[in-house]
């Protein structure tokens, strides 16, 4: 087993050579080792002043004039264009607003409608598309939404493990809802390969990017993804409840038929016409009045990527280095048999978190938090540690493993 002083010294050297180390100073941090950014990102230090300006000047002084003068009305598309490069999309395809759950519903129903339209003589002909495949290991809300979408569109719902999707696809498959990274295990699924398989079957791919956007390259345009959704309060650090986003591939936008045709997505939103006429472009993904305060807090948080010229490739490289080092430290410090990693060792299959299975995981995590190491717990037996490369360092990683070992030693 490695000596703690040896790994601590290595951590110090790795931090000294870290090209993203300076970005850490742009966040509000303390002595706590915060490894829960895969649930809620840390606060960028400049956000409070920006939000204060929104509240005091834009709302307090300009009031309703801010819809135009402060750019409130167009913020969902403008901020969507800022997120677009982080998920590998060109401008004009991402719109911000609503929650992830609402966007999953919009995307999945729209995907089924396009598939069923194809079967009525559109670009793709064949049997009626009346089946939805959903990731069997999905975050629960995606499953709930998929079940409701299936009932509303007259489809059968089939839960399928992502690796088994190619074999489960058929000529009745309308849409497939998948998670890029498994929220529990941290497994990274094969977005390019699975998207290609879905398309070969004549169906549409909807990807949930909640646990990948801002932590690793996604390549939506490159891989021809049809529709995608994601939250902004994890690796994008937008704040609790910050609005989600919806990606609609450019060539599909004229056919995107939202099940929630609100006035914000109308071609003439202030025309107040009784009949709905959809706007052009990604604006079709909007519904109602955007949550301006949280939306503009997110806008401010995204400055971290611009002002420090942070690349997703650099973030991914550090993410893999952090998770590799954490697994090494755990292997060196934690007694054999006390924990088992359920996160894949292969880089191509790993997101930006490490999930460790252990007995009494809920109680262990409580004790870790009391000792200043914050991760989270997923039932029944998983300790989850998320690594946000913008502000997590190698010394954090070494300390977390050391405290985990001490905590498990006391529990044993």
C-alpha positions in Angstrom: 0.0 0.0 0.0 1.2 3.5 -0.8 2.0 5.8 2.1 -0.3 8.8 2.5 2.7 11.2 2.4 3.7 9.8 -1.0 0.3 10.3 -2.6 -0.2 13.7 -0.9 3.1 14.8 -2.4 2.1 13.5 -5.8 -1.2 15.4 -5.5 0.7 18.6 -4.8 2.8 18.1 -7.9 -0.3 17.4 -10.0 -2.0 20.5 -8.8 1.1 22.6 -9.5 1.1 21.3 -13.2 -2.7 21.7 -13.6 -3.6 24.0 -16.5 -7.0 24.6 -15.1 -5.9 25.4 -11.5 -6.4 29.1 -11.9 -10.1 28.6 -12.7 -10.7 27.4 -9.2 -10.3 30.9 -7.9 -13.4 32.0 -9.8 -15.6 29.9 -7.5 -16.8 30.4 -3.9 -15.1 27.6 -2.0 -14.0 26.8 1.5 -12.2 24.1 3.4 -14.8 21.5 2.5 -13.8 18.9 -0.1 -16.7 19.3 -2.4 -17.3 16.3 -4.6 -21.0 16.7 -5.3 -20.9 19.0 -8.3 -22.6 16.2 -10.3 -25.7 17.2 -8.2 -25.2 20.9 -7.7 -22.3 22.9 -9.0 -20.4 25.4 -6.8 -21.2 29.1 -7.0 -19.1 31.2 -9.4 -17.8 34.1 -7.4 -19.1 36.8 -9.8 -22.7 35.6 -10.0 -24.1 37.4 -6.9 -23.1 40.8 -8.3 -24.7 40.0 -11.6 -27.9 38.8 -10.1 -28.0 41.9 -7.8 -27.8 44.0 -11.0 -30.7 42.0 -12.5 -32.8 42.5 -9.3 -31.9 46.1 -8.5 -31.5 47.8 -11.9 -33.1 45.6 -14.5 -36.1 44.7 -12.5 -36.0 47.5 -9.9 -35.4 50.4 -12.2 -36.1 49.4 -15.8 -39.0 47.1 -14.8 -40.9 46.0 -17.9 -38.6 47.8 -20.2 -36.0 45.1 -19.5 -37.8 42.6 -21.7 -36.4 44.6 -24.6 -33.7 46.9 -23.2 -32.0 44.2 -21.0 -32.6 41.4 -23.6 -34.9 39.3 -21.4 -37.1 38.2 -24.2 -34.4 36.7 -26.3 -32.3 35.3 -23.4 -33.5 31.7 -23.9 -32.0 31.6 -27.4 -28.9 33.7 -26.6 -28.0 31.6 -23.6 -28.7 28.5 -25.6 -26.1 29.6 -28.1 -23.6 29.9 -25.2 -24.3 26.3 -24.1 -24.2 25.0 -27.7 -20.4 24.8 -28.0 -20.2 22.9 -24.7 -22.3 20.1 -26.2 -20.9 20.2 -29.7 -23.7 22.1 -31.4 -23.7 25.1 -33.8 -25.7 28.2 -32.9 -29.4 28.3 -33.4 -30.2 24.8 -32.1 -30.4 25.1 -28.3 -33.0 27.0 -26.3 -32.9 27.3 -22.5 -36.0 27.1 -20.4 -38.2 24.9 -18.3 -37.0 21.9 -16.3 -35.2 18.8 -17.7 -38.4 16.8 -17.1 -40.5 19.2 -19.2 -37.9 19.2 -21.9 -37.7 15.4 -22.0 -41.5 15.4 -22.5 -41.3 17.9 -25.3 -38.5 16.1 -27.0 -39.9 12.6 -26.7 -43.4 13.4 -27.9 -42.0 15.4 -30.8 -39.7 12.5 -31.7 -42.7 10.1 -31.8 -44.8 12.5 -33.8 -42.0 12.8 -36.4 -41.6 9.0 -36.6 -45.3 8.5 -37.0 -45.5 11.2 -39.6 -42.7 9.3 -41.5 -44.9 6.2 -41.5 -47.8 8.1 -43.1 -45.8 8.7 -46.2 -43.0 11.1 -45.1 -39.3 10.5 -45.6 -39.3 7.1 -43.9 -42.1 4.7 -44.7 -43.0 1.3 -43.2 -45.1 -0.1 -40.3 -46.7 2.2 -37.8 -44.1 3.4 -35.3 -45.8 2.6 -32.0 -43.0 1.7 -29.6 -40.6 3.8 -27.4 -37.4 2.3 -25.9 -36.2 3.9 -22.7 -33.0 3.4 -20.8 -33.8 0.8 -18.2 -31.3 2.3 -15.8 -32.5 5.8 -16.3 -33.0 8.5 -13.7 -36.5 7.9 -12.5 -38.1 11.1 -13.8 -37.1 10.2 -17.4 -38.9 6.9 -17.0 -42.0 8.5 -15.6 -42.1 11.0 -18.4 -41.5 8.3 -21.0 -44.4 6.2 -19.6 -46.7 9.2 -19.8 -45.5 10.1 -23.4 -46.1 6.5 -24.5 -49.7 6.6 -23.2 -50.4 9.9 -24.9 -49.0 8.9 -28.2 -50.4 5.3 -28.3 -47.1 3.7 -27.9 -45.8 0.7 -26.0 -42.9 1.5 -23.7 -40.0 -0.9 -23.4 -37.2 -0.4 -20.8 -33.9 -1.7 -22.3 -30.3 -1.5 -21.0 -28.4 0.8 -23.3 -26.0 -1.9 -24.4 -29.0 -4.0 -25.6 -30.6 -1.2 -27.6 -29.2 -2.2 -31.0 -30.7 -5.7 -30.7 -34.1 -4.3 -29.4 -34.7 -1.9 -32.2 -37.3 -2.8 -34.8 -39.4 -1.3 -37.5 -42.0 -0.3 -35.0 -39.6 1.7 -32.8 -40.4 5.4 -32.9 -38.0 6.9 -30.5 -35.3 5.9 -28.0 -34.6 7.9 -24.8 -31.1 7.4 -23.4 -28.8 8.8 -20.8 -25.3 9.8 -21.9 -23.9 9.0 -18.4 -25.6 6.8 -15.9 -26.5 8.9 -12.9 -25.8 6.1 -10.4 -22.7 4.3 -11.7 -21.1 7.0 -13.8 -21.0 4.7 -16.9 -20.5 6.7 -20.1 -22.7 5.2 -22.9 -21.8 5.1 -26.6 -23.6 8.1 -28.0 -22.2 7.9 -31.5 -22.8 4.1 -31.9 -26.2 4.0 -30.3 -27.4 7.1 -32.3 -26.2 5.4 -35.5 -28.1 2.2 -34.6 -31.3 4.1 -33.8 -31.1 5.9 -37.1 -30.4 2.7 -39.0 -33.7 1.4 -37.6 -35.5 4.5 -38.8 -36.2 5.9 -35.3 -35.2 9.1 -33.5 -32.7 9.4 -30.7 -33.3 11.6 -27.7 -30.3 12.0 -25.3 -30.3 13.2 -21.7 -27.0 15.0 -21.1 -27.5 16.0 -17.5 -24.4 14.1 -16.3 -22.1 14.8 -19.2 -22.6 18.4 -20.5 -19.7 20.5 -19.1 -17.7 17.5 -18.1 -16.9 15.8 -21.4 -17.3 16.2 -25.1 -20.7 15.3 -26.4 -20.6 16.1 -30.2 -24.3 16.5 -30.9 -23.9 17.8 -34.4 -21.0 15.6 -35.2 -22.9 12.4 -34.4 -26.3 13.5 -35.8 -28.2 13.4 -32.6 -31.9 14.3 -33.2 -32.9 15.8 -29.9 -31.2 16.3 -26.6 -32.0 17.8 -23.2 -30.0 18.6 -20.1 -29.9 20.5 -16.8 -27.5 23.4 -16.1 -27.1 23.2 -12.3 -24.5 20.4 -12.3 -21.3 20.8 -14.3 -22.5 24.1 -15.8 -22.8 25.6 -12.3 -26.0 27.6 -13.0 -27.4 27.3 -9.5 -30.2 25.4 -7.8 -33.2 25.0 -10.1 -31.5 26.8 -13.0 -33.4 26.1 -16.2 -32.7 23.2 -18.5 -32.1 23.3 -22.2 -33.4 21.6 -25.3 -31.4 20.8 -28.5 -33.3 20.4 -31.8 -31.1 19.5 -34.8 -31.4 22.2 -37.4 -32.9 20.1 -40.2 -35.6 18.8 -37.8 -36.7 22.1 -36.6 -39.4 22.7 -39.2 -40.9 19.4 -38.2 -40.6 19.8 -34.4 -44.2 19.6 -33.2 -44.1 20.5 -29.5 -46.8 18.9 -27.2 -46.6 22.2 -25.2 -47.3 24.9 -27.8 -47.1 28.0 -25.5 -47.2 31.6 -26.5 -43.5 32.1 -26.3 -43.0 29.7 -29.2 -45.7 31.3 -31.4 -44.6 33.0 -34.6 -46.3 36.1 -33.4 -46.2 35.9 -29.6 -47.7 39.3 -29.1 -50.3 38.9 -31.9 -52.5 37.1 -29.3 -54.1 35.1 -32.1 -56.4 32.2 -31.1 -54.7 29.7 -33.5 -51.2 28.5 -32.8 -48.6 29.0 -35.5 -45.1 27.8 -34.5 -42.1 30.1 -34.8 -39.1 29.1 -36.9 -36.0 27.5 -35.5 -35.2 26.3 -32.0 -37.6 28.9 -30.6 -40.2 26.2 -31.2 -38.9 24.6 -28.0 -40.1 27.5 -25.8 -43.3 27.4 -23.9 -44.1 30.1 -21.4 -42.5 33.1 -19.8 -38.9 32.3 -18.9 -37.6 32.3 -15.3 -35.5 35.4 -15.7 -33.7 35.5 -12.3 -32.4 31.9 -12.6 -31.9 32.2 -16.3 -29.6 35.2 -15.9 -27.8 33.7 -13.0 -27.0 30.8 -15.4 -25.9 33.4 -18.0 -23.4 34.8 -15.6 -22.2 31.4 -14.5 -21.3 30.5 -18.1 -18.8 33.4 -18.1 -16.3 31.0 -16.5 -16.0 29.2 -19.8 -15.5 32.3 -21.8 -13.3 34.5 -19.7 -10.8 31.7 -18.9 -10.9 30.2 -22.4 -11.7 26.8 -20.9 -12.0 24.0 -23.4 -14.2 20.9 -23.0 -11.2 18.8 -24.1 -9.1 20.2 -21.3 -11.9 19.6 -18.8 -12.2 16.0 -20.0 -8.5 15.3 -19.7 -8.5 16.6 -16.1 -11.6 14.7 -15.3 -10.1 11.4 -16.3 -6.9 12.3 -14.4 -8.9 13.1 -11.2 -10.9 10.0 -11.3 -7.9 7.8 -12.1 -6.1 9.4 -9.1 -9.0 9.0 -6.8 -9.3 5.3 -7.7 -5.6 4.9 -7.0 -5.8 6.6 -3.6 -8.9 4.5 -2.7 -7.0 1.4 -3.6 -4.0 2.5 -1.6 -5.8 3.7 1.5 -9.0 1.7 1.9 -8.7 -1.9 3.3 -9.4 -4.6 0.8 -13.0 -5.7 0.5 -14.5 -2.6 2.1 -15.6 -0.8 -1.2 -16.1 -1.9 -4.8 -16.0 0.6 -7.7 -19.1 0.2 -10.0 -17.7 2.9 -12.3 -16.0 1.5 -15.4 -12.2 1.6 -15.3 -12.0 2.2 -19.1 -11.8 5.9 -20.0 -14.2 5.5 -22.9 -16.8 4.2 -20.5 -16.4 6.6 -17.6 -18.1 9.9 -17.0 -16.9 12.4 -14.4 -17.8 10.6 -11.2 -16.8 7.5 -9.3 -19.4 5.3 -7.6 -18.3 3.0 -4.8 -20.5 0.3 -3.4 -20.1 -0.3 0.3 -22.1 -1.6 3.3 -24.1 1.0 5.1 -23.3 3.6 2.5 -25.9 6.1 3.7 -24.4 6.2 7.2 -20.8 6.3 5.8 -21.7 9.4 3.6 -23.2 11.2 6.6 -20.0 10.7 8.5 -17.9 11.8 5.5 -20.0 15.0 5.2 -19.5 15.7 9.0 -15.7 15.5 8.3 -15.8 17.9 5.4 -15.9 15.5 2.4 -19.2 16.1 0.6 -20.4 13.5 -1.9 -23.8 11.8 -2.0 -25.5 8.5 -1.5 -27.7 6.5 -3.8 -29.8 3.7 -2.5 -29.2 1.0 -1.7 -25.5 1.0 -1.3 -23.6 3.5 -3.5 -21.3 6.4 -2.5 -21.2 8.9 -5.3 -18.3 11.3 -5.8 -18.5 13.8 -8.6 -15.4 15.6 -10.0 -15.9 19.0 -11.5 -12.5 19.8 -13.1 -13.1 23.6 -13.0 -12.7 23.7 -9.2 -11.7 20.2 -7.9 -8.0 19.6 -7.4 -5.8 16.6 -6.8 -5.3 17.4 -3.2 -9.1 17.3 -2.8 -9.1 13.9 -4.3 -6.3 12.6 -2.0 -8.0 14.0 1.1 -11.3 12.5 0.2 -9.8 9.0 -0.2 -7.9 9.4 3.1 -10.9 10.5 5.1 -13.0 7.7 3.5 -10.4 5.1 4.6 -10.4 6.5 8.1 -14.2 6.5 8.3 -14.5 3.0 7.0 -11.8 1.8 9.4 -13.7 3.2 12.4 -16.9 1.7 11.1 -15.2 -1.7 10.9 
